[in-house]
């Protein structure tokens, strides 16, 4: 399997909708501002945010064997990419197992290393005790135990009543 990651400045709404649909209830679970809205309203909010940050911040798109499986976006300020949202969909075989593939982590690391003129740290904003947060913590644990990865990660910082933040820097 081959991963391709690139910075994008435009959003293909059909692809984003597929990723959104693949995520199901995890979208609402991890982004409390979407609670109580219909799926179409939720998607409209995420599409607007993705389009905004694709042109005014940072948006990455990851493909696995030619199928877009992951899109992440957020603002960049003071060389820090504040990743607000991501959608992780299914690959061509219908699986999301790529999220736990070390080769995917290596590809993400390698992509981040090409972006040092845009950002040098990467801040994740997540809802505590929800799937995106536990996923991030798990991936950091895997990276911490693997000599292929070097990075510094802060402890969680409370952003507000709904979110915590963790910054990753020194990626090598």
Backbone as a printed PyTorch tensor [residue, N CA C, xyz], in Angstrom:
tensor([[[  0.8360,  -1.1770,   0.0000],
         [  0.0000,   0.0000,   0.0000],
         [  0.8780,   1.2350,   0.0000]],

        [[  0.4010,   2.2480,  -0.6840],
         [  1.1660,   3.4830,  -0.8090],
         [  0.3290,   4.6550,  -0.3250]],

        [[  0.9680,   5.5130,   0.4490],
         [  0.3070,   6.7190,   0.9500],
         [  0.8630,   7.9340,   0.2340]],

        [[ -0.0140,   8.8510,  -0.0820],
         [  0.3640,  10.1170,  -0.7010],
         [ -0.3020,  11.2260,   0.1110]],

        [[  0.5000,  12.1760,   0.5730],
         [ -0.0320,  13.2640,   1.3920],
         [  0.3770,  14.5680,   0.7450]],

        [[ -0.5680,  15.4710,   0.6740],
         [ -0.2930,  16.7680,   0.0650],
         [ -1.0820,  17.8590,   0.7630]],

        [[ -0.5630,  19.0720,   0.6400],
         [ -1.3030,  20.2440,   1.0920],
         [ -2.2810,  20.6050,  -0.0180]],

        [[ -3.5270,  20.8790,   0.3640],
         [ -4.5200,  21.2690,  -0.6340],
         [ -5.0600,  22.6510,  -0.2970]],

        [[ -5.4740,  23.3640,  -1.3430],
         [ -6.0290,  24.7090,  -1.1620],
         [ -7.4720,  24.7960,  -1.6280]],

        [[ -7.9820,  23.7120,  -2.1770],
         [ -9.4000,  23.6260,  -2.5320],
         [ -9.9340,  22.2980,  -2.0070]],

        [[-11.2200,  22.2880,  -1.7190],
         [-11.8610,  21.1060,  -1.1520],
         [-12.8220,  20.5160,  -2.1800]],

        [[-12.7040,  19.2300,  -2.4120],
         [-13.6570,  18.5060,  -3.2420],
         [-14.7930,  18.0950,  -2.3120]],

        [[-15.9400,  18.7430,  -2.4360],
         [-17.0420,  18.5040,  -1.4970],
         [-17.5650,  17.0690,  -1.5660]],

        [[-17.4710,  16.4310,  -2.7280],
         [-17.9160,  15.0430,  -2.8490],
         [-17.0240,  14.1180,  -2.0250]],

        [[-15.7260,  14.3340,  -2.0870],
         [-14.7810,  13.5390,  -1.3040],
         [-14.9860,  13.8060,   0.1870]],

        [[-15.1080,  15.0780,   0.5520],
         [-15.2980,  15.4090,   1.9560],
         [-16.5930,  14.7980,   2.4870]],

        [[-17.6520,  14.8060,   1.6840],
         [-18.9180,  14.2070,   2.1150],
         [-18.7540,  12.7030,   2.3300]],

        [[-18.0040,  12.0350,   1.4610],
         [-17.7720,  10.6010,   1.6460],
         [-17.0480,  10.3480,   2.9600]],

        [[-16.0150,  11.1410,   3.2450],
         [-15.2850,  10.9880,   4.4990],
         [-16.2000,  11.2660,   5.6950]],

        [[-16.9980,  12.3150,   5.5940],
         [-17.9560,  12.6670,   6.6450],
         [-18.9130,  11.5030,   6.8950]],

        [[-19.4730,  10.9580,   5.8360],
         [-20.4110,   9.8430,   5.9800],
         [-19.7210,   8.6160,   6.5860]],

        [[-18.4660,   8.3800,   6.2170],
         [-17.7190,   7.2540,   6.7840],
         [-17.5030,   7.4010,   8.2900]],

        [[-17.3990,   8.6300,   8.7500],
         [-17.1280,   8.8790,  10.1730],
         [-18.3540,   8.6460,  11.0530]],

        [[-19.5350,   8.8090,  10.4970],
         [-20.7550,   8.5820,  11.2730],
         [-20.8370,   9.4770,  12.5020]],

        [[-21.2120,   8.9020,  13.6190],
         [-21.4450,   9.6820,  14.8450],
         [-20.1620,  10.2130,  15.4690]],

        [[-19.0120,   9.7230,  15.0370],
         [-17.7550,  10.2100,  15.6030],
         [-17.5620,  11.7110,  15.3390]],

        [[-18.1410,  12.2160,  14.2550],
         [-18.0020,  13.6370,  13.9450],
         [-18.6310,  14.4690,  15.0570]],

        [[-19.8580,  14.1590,  15.3930],
         [-20.5650,  14.9020,  16.4360],
         [-19.9110,  14.6790,  17.8030]],

        [[-19.4850,  13.4640,  18.0650],
         [-18.8400,  13.1370,  19.3370],
         [-17.6000,  13.9960,  19.5730]],

        [[-16.8580,  14.2620,  18.5090],
         [-15.5920,  14.9790,  18.6420],
         [-15.6710,  16.4720,  18.3700]],

        [[-16.8040,  16.9660,  17.9460],
         [-16.9580,  18.3930,  17.6440],
         [-18.3130,  18.8230,  18.2030]],

        [[-18.3030,  19.2270,  19.4560],
         [-19.5510,  19.4560,  20.1900],
         [-20.4220,  20.5500,  19.5830]],

        [[-19.8590,  21.4360,  18.7770],
         [-20.6750,  22.4690,  18.1220],
         [-21.6680,  21.8740,  17.1300]],

        [[-21.4900,  20.6210,  16.7700],
         [-22.3900,  19.9800,  15.8050],
         [-23.5730,  19.2790,  16.4600]],

        [[-23.5470,  19.1540,  17.7710],
         [-24.6130,  18.4540,  18.4830],
         [-25.9540,  19.1400,  18.2260]],

        [[-26.9640,  18.3260,  17.9140],
         [-28.3100,  18.8450,  17.6980],
         [-28.5960,  19.2830,  16.2710]],

        [[-27.5970,  19.2160,  15.4140],
         [-27.7890,  19.6140,  14.0190],
         [-27.9970,  18.3640,  13.1590]],

        [[-28.6740,  18.5520,  12.0480],
         [-28.8720,  17.4300,  11.1260],
         [-27.5290,  17.0910,  10.4660]],

        [[-27.3980,  15.8890,   9.9200],
         [-26.1490,  15.5560,   9.2030],
         [-25.8210,  16.5580,   8.0880]],

        [[-26.8210,  17.0320,   7.3620],
         [-26.5520,  18.0110,   6.3050],
         [-26.0520,  19.3260,   6.8860]],

        [[-26.6050,  19.7530,   8.0090],
         [-26.1310,  20.9770,   8.6620],
         [-24.7140,  20.7780,   9.1920]],

        [[-24.4530,  19.6150,   9.7750],
         [-23.1090,  19.3160,  10.2670],
         [-22.0940,  19.3480,   9.1270]],

        [[-22.4630,  18.7030,   8.0190],
         [-21.5480,  18.6740,   6.8860],
         [-21.3000,  20.0840,   6.3500]],

        [[-22.3450,  20.8990,   6.2740],
         [-22.1960,  22.2720,   5.7700],
         [-21.2040,  23.0530,   6.6350]],

        [[-21.2600,  22.8700,   7.9410],
         [-20.3290,  23.5560,   8.8490],
         [-18.9020,  23.0730,   8.6080]],

        [[-18.7260,  21.7660,   8.5270],
         [-17.3830,  21.2230,   8.3040],
         [-16.8350,  21.6060,   6.9370]],

        [[-17.6830,  21.5870,   5.9170],
         [-17.2490,  21.9900,   4.5810],
         [-16.8040,  23.4450,   4.5840]],

        [[-17.5830,  24.3040,   5.2060],
         [-17.2160,  25.7290,   5.3080],
         [-15.8640,  25.8760,   6.0160]],

        [[-15.6990,  25.1730,   7.1450],
         [-14.4360,  25.2600,   7.8870],
         [-13.2690,  24.7400,   7.0500]],

        [[-13.4620,  23.6010,   6.3960],
         [-12.3830,  23.0420,   5.5760],
         [-12.0180,  23.9950,   4.4300]],

        [[-13.0230,  24.5450,   3.7650],
         [-12.7560,  25.4850,   2.6680],
         [-12.0530,  26.7340,   3.1770]],

        [[-12.4680,  27.2220,   4.3270],
         [-11.8400,  28.4160,   4.9040],
         [-10.3780,  28.1640,   5.2030]],

        [[-10.0750,  27.0730,   5.9080],
         [ -8.6920,  26.8180,   6.2990],
         [ -7.8440,  26.3260,   5.1440]],

        [[ -8.4530,  25.7630,   4.1150],
         [ -7.6780,  25.3670,   2.9350],
         [ -7.0950,  26.5960,   2.2490]],

        [[ -7.8300,  27.7090,   2.2960],
         [ -7.3460,  28.9220,   1.6370],
         [ -6.6400,  29.8830,   2.5950]],

        [[ -6.9810,  29.8500,   3.8800],
         [ -6.4210,  30.8170,   4.8330],
         [ -5.5160,  30.2020,   5.8860]],

        [[ -5.3700,  28.8950,   5.8600],
         [ -4.5720,  28.2120,   6.8660],
         [ -3.8540,  27.0340,   6.2580]],

        [[ -4.1540,  25.8600,   6.7720],
         [ -3.4650,  24.6470,   6.3430],
         [ -4.4780,  23.5170,   6.2540]],

        [[ -4.4310,  22.7920,   5.1420],
         [ -5.2890,  21.6280,   4.9540],
         [ -4.4620,  20.5500,   4.2720]],

        [[ -4.4610,  19.3520,   4.8550],
         [ -3.7530,  18.2510,   4.2100],
         [ -4.7460,  17.1860,   3.7950]],

        [[ -4.3700,  16.4890,   2.7520],
         [ -5.1760,  15.3950,   2.2210],
         [ -4.2630,  14.1810,   2.0780]],

        [[ -4.7160,  13.0600,   2.6140],
         [ -3.9520,  11.8160,   2.5200],
         [ -4.7380,  10.8070,   1.7010]],

        [[ -4.0560,  10.1990,   0.7340],
         [ -4.6460,   9.1250,  -0.0660],
         [ -3.9080,   7.8340,   0.2190]],

        [[ -4.6580,   6.7430,   0.1890],
         [ -4.0750,   5.4130,   0.2960],
         [ -4.3870,   4.6910,  -1.0030]],

        [[ -3.3680,   4.3250,  -1.7200],
         [ -3.5340,   3.6320,  -2.9990],
         [ -4.5100,   4.3650,  -3.9130]],

        [[ -4.4300,   5.7050,  -3.9250],
         [ -5.2390,   6.5150,  -4.8270],
         [ -6.6000,   6.9390,  -4.3060]],

        [[ -7.0050,   6.4700,  -3.1380],
         [ -8.2960,   6.8440,  -2.5610],
         [ -8.0610,   7.7960,  -1.3920]],

        [[ -8.6790,   8.9690,  -1.4190],
         [ -8.5440,   9.9090,  -0.3050],
         [ -9.1780,   9.2800,   0.9350]],

        [[ -8.3910,   9.2130,   2.0160],
         [ -8.8560,   8.5730,   3.2480],
         [ -8.8270,   9.4990,   4.4490]],

        [[ -8.1740,  10.6570,   4.3220],
         [ -7.9930,  11.5170,   5.4910],
         [ -7.8160,  12.9530,   5.0280]],

        [[ -8.5320,  13.8640,   5.6550],
         [ -8.3610,  15.2970,   5.4130],
         [ -8.3480,  15.9780,   6.7790]],

        [[ -7.3990,  16.8910,   6.9840],
         [ -7.2820,  17.6230,   8.2460],
         [ -7.0740,  19.0950,   7.9460]],

        [[ -7.6020,  19.9800,   8.8110],
         [ -7.4860,  21.4090,   8.5450],
         [ -7.4690,  22.2280,   9.8220]],

        [[ -6.9650,  23.4530,   9.6730],
         [ -6.9390,  24.4060,  10.7800],
         [ -6.0830,  25.6020,  10.4210]],

        [[ -6.0460,  26.5410,  11.3460],
         [ -5.2990,  27.7730,  11.0970],
         [ -3.8230,  27.5890,  11.4120]],

        [[ -3.0000,  28.4440,  10.8210],
         [ -1.5810,  28.4950,  11.1370],
         [ -1.3000,  29.8700,  11.7130]],

        [[ -0.6960,  29.8680,  12.8980],
         [ -0.3650,  31.1300,  13.5570],
         [  0.9740,  30.9610,  14.2630]],

        [[  1.8910,  31.8770,  14.0030],
         [  3.2190,  31.8240,  14.6190],
         [  3.8970,  30.4700,  14.4060]],

        [[  3.8060,  29.9690,  13.1700],
         [  4.4350,  28.6940,  12.7680],
         [  3.8440,  27.4890,  13.4990]],

        [[  2.6420,  27.6260,  14.0320],
         [  1.9450,  26.5360,  14.7190],
         [  0.6600,  26.2220,  13.9530]],

        [[  0.5490,  24.9730,  13.5060],
         [ -0.6770,  24.5420,  12.8350],
         [ -1.6410,  24.0450,  13.8940]],

        [[ -2.7100,  24.7760,  14.0860],
         [ -3.7310,  24.4180,  15.0670],
         [ -4.7990,  23.6080,  14.3470]],

        [[ -4.6400,  22.2980,  14.4000],
         [ -5.5240,  21.3840,  13.6910],
         [ -6.8720,  21.3370,  14.4160]],

        [[ -7.8930,  21.9090,  13.7750],
         [ -9.2150,  21.9830,  14.3890],
         [-10.0470,  20.7370,  14.1420]],

        [[ -9.9950,  20.2170,  12.9350],
         [-10.8280,  19.0680,  12.5820],
         [-10.0990,  18.1540,  11.6190]],

        [[-10.5160,  16.9030,  11.6140],
         [-10.0990,  15.9720,  10.5820],
         [-11.2230,  14.9840,  10.3440]],

        [[-11.2520,  14.4490,   9.1440],
         [-12.1790,  13.3880,   8.7920],
         [-11.3480,  12.2180,   8.2750]],

        [[-11.5980,  11.0500,   8.8460],
         [-10.8780,   9.8370,   8.4590],
         [-11.8910,   8.8490,   7.9050]],

        [[-11.8140,   8.6120,   6.6010],
         [-12.7800,   7.7390,   5.9480],
         [-12.2370,   6.3550,   5.6830]],

        [[-12.9330,   5.6610,   4.8360],
         [-12.5750,   4.2800,   4.4960],
         [-11.7400,   4.2570,   3.2090]],

        [[-10.8800,   3.2640,   3.1350],
         [-10.0890,   3.0910,   1.9210],
         [-10.9320,   2.3410,   0.8750]],

        [[-10.3260,   2.0070,  -0.2430],
         [-11.0620,   1.3750,  -1.3480],
         [-11.6560,   0.0270,  -0.9570]],

        [[-11.0790,  -0.6270,   0.0480],
         [-11.6180,  -1.9210,   0.4890],
         [-12.6660,  -1.7720,   1.5960]],

        [[-12.9490,  -0.5170,   1.9910],
         [-13.9480,  -0.2770,   3.0240],
         [-13.4060,  -0.2850,   4.4400]],

        [[-12.0960,  -0.2320,   4.5940],
         [-11.4600,  -0.3220,   5.9070],
         [-10.9010,   1.0300,   6.3580]],

        [[-10.8350,   1.2060,   7.6620],
         [-10.1540,   2.3650,   8.2530],
         [ -8.8980,   1.9160,   9.0060]],

        [[ -8.4420,   0.7170,   8.7550],
         [ -7.2880,   0.1780,   9.4780],
         [ -5.9980,   0.9460,   9.1770]],

        [[ -5.9810,   1.7070,   8.0890],
         [ -4.7850,   2.4960,   7.7740],
         [ -4.4070,   3.4070,   8.9340]],

        [[ -5.3960,   3.8230,   9.7250],
         [ -5.1380,   4.7240,  10.8470],
         [ -4.1740,   4.1090,  11.8670]],

        [[ -4.0480,   2.7950,  11.8630],
         [ -3.1860,   2.1040,  12.8130],
         [ -1.9550,   1.5080,  12.1500]],

        [[ -1.6940,   1.9150,  10.9240],
         [ -0.5720,   1.4270,  10.1380],
         [  0.6480,   2.3160,  10.3960]],

        [[  1.7500,   1.7100,  10.8140],
         [  2.9670,   2.4840,  11.0580],
         [  3.4350,   3.1830,   9.7870]],

        [[  3.2300,   2.5780,   8.6320],
         [  3.6120,   3.2370,   7.3770],
         [  2.8420,   4.5430,   7.1850]],

        [[  1.6000,   4.5860,   7.6340],
         [  0.8210,   5.8330,   7.5630],
         [  1.4500,   6.8830,   8.4770]],

        [[  1.8210,   6.4710,   9.6980],
         [  2.4860,   7.4150,  10.6070],
         [  3.7830,   7.9370,  10.0130]],

        [[  4.5570,   7.0590,   9.4000],
         [  5.8190,   7.4710,   8.7690],
         [  5.5280,   8.4620,   7.6380]],

        [[  4.5170,   8.1890,   6.8370],
         [  4.1560,   9.1040,   5.7420],
         [  3.7130,  10.4600,   6.2800]],

        [[  2.9430,  10.4520,   7.3600],
         [  2.5190,  11.7200,   7.9650],
         [  3.7300,  12.4860,   8.4990]],

        [[  4.6290,  11.7820,   9.1640],
         [  5.8410,  12.4290,   9.6670],
         [  6.6340,  13.0440,   8.5200]],

        [[  6.8290,  12.2710,   7.4650],
         [  7.5990,  12.7630,   6.3280],
         [  6.9390,  13.9800,   5.6900]],

        [[  5.6170,  13.9700,   5.6140],
         [  4.9150,  15.1410,   5.0890],
         [  5.1470,  16.3510,   5.9910]],

        [[  4.9920,  16.1650,   7.3020],
         [  5.1910,  17.2910,   8.2210],
         [  6.5920,  17.8840,   8.0720]],

        [[  7.5790,  17.0490,   7.8200],
         [  8.9480,  17.5370,   7.6500],
         [  9.1110,  18.3870,   6.3960]],

        [[  8.2400,  18.2080,   5.4100],
         [  8.3100,  19.0370,   4.2020],
         [  7.6240,  20.3950,   4.4050]],

        [[  6.9360,  20.5690,   5.5170],
         [  6.1290,  21.7740,   5.7360],
         [  6.7710,  22.7750,   6.6900]],

        [[  8.0560,  22.6390,   6.9690],
         [  8.6830,  23.4950,   7.9830],
         [  8.7160,  24.9730,   7.5950]],

        [[  8.4780,  25.2900,   6.3490],
         [  8.3700,  26.7120,   5.9790],
         [  6.9680,  27.2500,   6.2890]],

        [[  6.0220,  26.3560,   6.5860],
         [  4.6480,  26.7400,   6.9000],
         [  4.3880,  26.6330,   8.3980]],

        [[  4.8040,  25.5170,   9.0070],
         [  4.6350,  25.3290,  10.4510],
         [  5.7380,  24.4270,  10.9870]],

        [[  6.0950,  24.6650,  12.2380],
         [  7.1050,  23.8380,  12.8970],
         [  6.5470,  23.1010,  14.1040]],

        [[  5.3240,  23.4280,  14.4810],
         [  4.6380,  22.6570,  15.5190],
         [  3.2070,  22.4300,  15.0640]],

        [[  2.5900,  21.4890,  15.7080],
         [  1.3140,  20.9580,  15.2510],
         [  0.4570,  20.7860,  16.4990]],

        [[ -0.5750,  21.5930,  16.6280],
         [ -1.4210,  21.5520,  17.8200],
         [ -2.7360,  20.8550,  17.4880]],

        [[ -3.0850,  19.8860,  18.2930],
         [ -4.3420,  19.1570,  18.1170],
         [ -5.3300,  19.6150,  19.1770]],

        [[ -6.5230,  19.9930,  18.7560],
         [ -7.5770,  20.3960,  19.6750],
         [ -8.6340,  19.2960,  19.6350]],

        [[ -8.8640,  18.6660,  20.7830],
         [ -9.7800,  17.5270,  20.8440],
         [-10.7280,  17.6320,  22.0320]],

        [[-11.8320,  16.9060,  21.9330],
         [-12.7590,  16.7660,  23.0430],
         [-12.2310,  15.6630,  23.9530]],

        [[-12.0420,  15.9410,  25.2530],
         [-11.4960,  14.9260,  26.1550],
         [-12.3520,  13.6560,  26.1760]],

        [[-11.6690,  12.5130,  26.3010],
         [-12.3170,  11.2090,  26.4630],
         [-13.1860,  10.7940,  25.2800]],

        [[-12.9330,  11.3460,  24.1150],
         [-13.6760,  10.9650,  22.9110],
         [-12.7070,  10.3200,  21.9260]],

        [[-13.2400,   9.7500,  20.8640],
         [-12.4400,   8.9000,  19.9810],
         [-11.2480,   9.6100,  19.3340]],

        [[-11.3830,  10.8620,  18.9160],
         [-10.2460,  11.5530,  18.2870],
         [ -9.1180,  11.7510,  19.2980]],

        [[ -9.4660,  12.0680,  20.5230],
         [ -8.4650,  12.2710,  21.5720],
         [ -7.7750,  10.9580,  21.9180]],

        [[ -8.5340,   9.8860,  22.0880],
         [ -7.9150,   8.6050,  22.4190],
         [ -7.0790,   8.0930,  21.2460]],

        [[ -7.5120,   8.3780,  20.0140],
         [ -6.7360,   8.0170,  18.8280],
         [ -5.3890,   8.7380,  18.8470]],

        [[ -5.4030,  10.0660,  19.0820],
         [ -4.1580,  10.8320,  19.1270],
         [ -3.2440,  10.2930,  20.2230]],

        [[ -3.7830,  10.0660,  21.3990],
         [ -2.9650,   9.5570,  22.4940],
         [ -2.3470,   8.2070,  22.1310]],

        [[ -3.1360,   7.3360,  21.5040],
         [ -2.6430,   6.0240,  21.0950],
         [ -1.5270,   6.1470,  20.0650]],

        [[ -1.7060,   7.0080,  19.0650],
         [ -0.6810,   7.1680,  18.0270],
         [  0.6060,   7.7440,  18.6230]],

        [[  0.4840,   8.6600,  19.5960],
         [  1.6810,   9.1930,  20.2490],
         [  2.3880,   8.1120,  21.0630]],

        [[  1.6380,   7.2440,  21.7020],
         [  2.2280,   6.1330,  22.4550],
         [  2.9910,   5.2100,  21.5120]],

        [[  2.4010,   4.9050,  20.3620],
         [  3.0800,   4.0720,  19.3600],
         [  4.3610,   4.7620,  18.8890]],

        [[  4.2750,   6.0380,  18.5670],
         [  5.4520,   6.7720,  18.0880],
         [  6.5270,   6.8600,  19.1690]],

        [[  6.1050,   7.0450,  20.4180],
         [  7.0770,   7.1190,  21.5230],
         [  7.8840,   5.8190,  21.6540]],

        [[  7.2610,   4.7040,  21.3350],
         [  7.9000,   3.3950,  21.4960],
         [  8.6840,   2.9520,  20.2590]],

        [[  8.6390,   3.7400,  19.1910],
         [  9.2600,   3.3540,  17.9240],
         [ 10.4250,   4.2910,  17.6290]],

        [[ 11.6040,   3.7340,  17.4380],
         [ 12.8000,   4.5560,  17.2160],
         [ 12.7640,   5.3300,  15.9000]],

        [[ 11.8080,   5.0370,  15.0150],
         [ 11.6820,   5.7970,  13.7680],
         [ 11.2220,   7.2280,  14.0140]],

        [[ 10.6600,   7.4810,  15.1950],
         [ 10.0160,   8.7660,  15.4560],
         [ 10.7230,   9.5320,  16.5640]],

        [[ 10.8850,  10.8250,  16.3130],
         [ 11.3870,  11.7420,  17.3300],
         [ 10.4570,  12.9430,  17.3240]],

        [[  9.9880,  13.3220,  18.4990],
         [  9.0870,  14.4670,  18.6190],
         [  8.9850,  14.8580,  20.0840]],

        [[  8.4490,  16.0110,  20.3160],
         [  8.1390,  16.4850,  21.6630],
         [  6.6490,  16.7430,  21.7160]],

        [[  5.9850,  16.2410,  22.7390],
         [  4.5490,  16.4620,  22.8940],
         [  4.2830,  17.0400,  24.2790]],

        [[  3.5160,  18.1190,  24.3170],
         [  3.1480,  18.7110,  25.6000],
         [  2.0720,  17.8630,  26.2630]],

        [[  1.8560,  18.1110,  27.5200],
         [  0.7050,  17.5290,  28.2050],
         [ -0.5320,  18.2830,  27.7440]],

        [[ -1.6920,  17.7480,  28.0330],
         [ -2.9390,  18.4080,  27.6520],
         [ -3.0800,  19.7510,  28.3680]],

        [[ -3.5940,  20.7260,  27.6240],
         [ -3.9100,  22.0340,  28.1550],
         [ -5.3900,  22.2690,  27.9200]],

        [[ -6.1120,  22.7080,  28.9400],
         [ -7.5380,  22.9680,  28.7830],
         [ -7.7230,  24.2280,  27.9470]],

        [[ -8.5230,  24.1030,  26.8700],
         [ -8.8210,  25.2430,  26.0030],
         [-10.0750,  25.9470,  26.5130]],

        [[-11.1040,  25.1830,  26.7470],
         [-12.3500,  25.6890,  27.3320],
         [-13.1060,  24.4980,  27.9040]],

        [[-14.3750,  24.6450,  28.1440],
         [-15.1250,  23.5570,  28.7850],
         [-15.2620,  22.3310,  27.9060]],

        [[-15.0810,  22.4710,  26.5980],
         [-15.2870,  21.3520,  25.6840],
         [-14.0210,  20.7380,  25.1140]],

        [[-12.9020,  21.4430,  25.1440],
         [-11.7290,  20.9950,  24.3950],
         [-10.4390,  21.0740,  25.2030]],

        [[ -9.5010,  20.1870,  24.8410],
         [ -8.1370,  20.2580,  25.3460],
         [ -7.2100,  20.3160,  24.1380]],

        [[ -5.9930,  20.7720,  24.3760],
         [ -5.0220,  20.9360,  23.3010],
         [ -3.7240,  20.2380,  23.6770]],

        [[ -3.0370,  19.7130,  22.6690],
         [ -1.7190,  19.1350,  22.8550],
         [ -0.8940,  19.5350,  21.6370]],

        [[  0.3150,  20.0050,  21.8610],
         [  1.1710,  20.4560,  20.7630],
         [  2.3210,  19.4730,  20.5640]],

        [[  2.5810,  19.1590,  19.2960],
         [  3.6720,  18.2710,  18.9190],
         [  4.6820,  19.1030,  18.1340]],

        [[  5.9310,  19.0440,  18.5390],
         [  6.9830,  19.7890,  17.8400],
         [  8.2290,  18.9150,  17.7820]],

        [[  9.2710,  19.4260,  17.1800],
         [ 10.5220,  18.6930,  17.0870],
         [ 10.3810,  17.3870,  16.3380]],

        [[  9.4930,  17.3680,  15.3460],
         [  9.2720,  16.1490,  14.5740],
         [ 10.5040,  15.8860,  13.7060]],

        [[ 11.0400,  14.6960,  13.8150],
         [ 12.2070,  14.3080,  13.0110],
         [ 12.0360,  12.9090,  12.5060]]])
